[in-house]
């Protein structure tokens, strides 16, 4: 994720137990500040959401007969060059 160039202020309401855990993590030196912990948690969750969206798009594509035919056709078109390249690679 690119670095943020602007910081804005946002107010959230959190359960007291969660606030205690956030403060404890900062006091234990796991994060330099509460803001850093919250920022990291949000970034991680947004990354997870993005990965889940991509996974779902792949699952949807796998159910699309036209997409799967295109993949199959492309594999067939490149099969001879893939074989040729494979013969050029050194044996391990």
Secondary structure, 3 states (H helix, E strand, C coil): CCCCCCCCCCCCCCCHHHHHHHHHHHHCCCCCCHHHHHHHHHHHHHHHHHHHHHHHHHHHHHCCHHHHHHHHHHHHHHHHHHHHHHHHCCCC
